[in-house]
Each structure stands twice: as C-alpha cells, then as structure tokens.
C-alpha cells in the first residue's frame, strides 16, 4: 500500500457531479484542481449501508474543506452510471457537493494497494494529498467500520500548519515548539 511521502498515482476517471443525467458526467484527473490539497476517500460499494453515512458526512463538511483550499473526491469501483443511479435514489446523496469517481478498471485502487483481498472492492481508505501530489495522511478501515470525516478535517488543519501538533490538537490550539 502506498503511504506517507509517496506520490499519489496519476489517474483520469469518469465522475458524477450532479443528479441531472445531461450534466452529471465529468472527467477528473490528478491534474484537476491543480495546486489544491486533495482528500480522496474510497468506499467498497454503492447501494450499501455504511457507505452513504460516510459520503453524506463528507458532503456536510465539504464547505469546511473548500475553505482550506482542499477538494474532496469520493471513489469506488462502481461505474459512473451506478453512481448516478445511487445519487438519484438516495436522499442523502442527491445534493452531494463533490465528485464521485468511477474506478471501474480498479487501476487507481490497485496502484494504491487498497483492494480487499477476498472481496476485490476498495477498503475504506482515506488519503490527504498535498498540492505537490505527495501523500501526507493515510487511514484505512475495515469494510464494516465507517470513518470520521471530522478527524480527516482535523488532520488537514494540522498538516497545513506545517508545525508540530500534539495529540487531539484542534485548529486554533497552540502548536508545540521544539526546545
């Protein structure tokens, strides 16, 4: 699995950005949103139970990520058509403010090393990637356990200070000074 300090892989994937079939699809690549921090999170399958709780939670704080010059991308190995159908049919996903990327060939997931060995779907992996494309944070949960988007936001805040941040540090708290 790729980890801290590794270059996030190049990708060019179809994405769903709305529920209107006429304007829903867009290409998103590693060059999209150049110069921004990226939060890229993966989920196992559309039309499941834990996944929409996480996706909706990231959507609710998308504005907070945007205020920090970060863009959020959600990814699974489902197709863009499945993403669209799910968004159109799940109340919590209809107004989702970020792109849902379709890694149907599993190339990005494979290169990151986050495919579940027995199921062949993405683990619940989250990456924070700096504006130079370097992975600065990685978290991976078991298929059955949802993640905490507020914690991802807290870590982004800490990374953007470029300082030493103690345990449970929150934006606005004092940072540590080396003696």
Steps between C-alpha positions, in 0.01 A plus 500: 500500500624850422562708808627829640757666275403302189377675187126453450452309171390664178136436412236609249154378596138566413315670781145588594451861610120536505173306474405647159588238238574776245773662710589226748823373346844658504858378462713549811874440504793549733554829312150626582499762775875550465662679793235389749513251783299188417303274730440175314287244675393155380203284589421135417169510308213725405149409622631372833449599863809656662625676183224762466543605863864584432439661162221720639720596798781612266239692300375684809847639572614544138483879550751467786743315271449761226579779749836328552572495125431125487283306258325176596472204262305185586592181316378143460533232236137547394430658160396860450152373407465317831622814682237706317219255579602493865509879524161525331347244737659578837372812675829564682701496175286711267665833583850361548748786441798295379578261215446125529775335293457167322810278522334219305829358369633504858825658378518777762386272781751235394786748477418634847481143635157541660298218343360250749667167424187287536229738371694684227343833602662806655569509868384815679820687424553875538794697362595863552720612212690829507506746207820334367324161479671346803299281738506661846236289681361149454227324693344166417199345672357152480203460265254501791621818678426854386754779529478844661516790248544748786827323589614528136427874515692529830802326348484726192502802732803361682687424178435849369663658807833340403567490876519235772142429611437303819244227555141620455621836366221716355522798266582807712678301772865563583754298307809347657833679486817292483739581785 
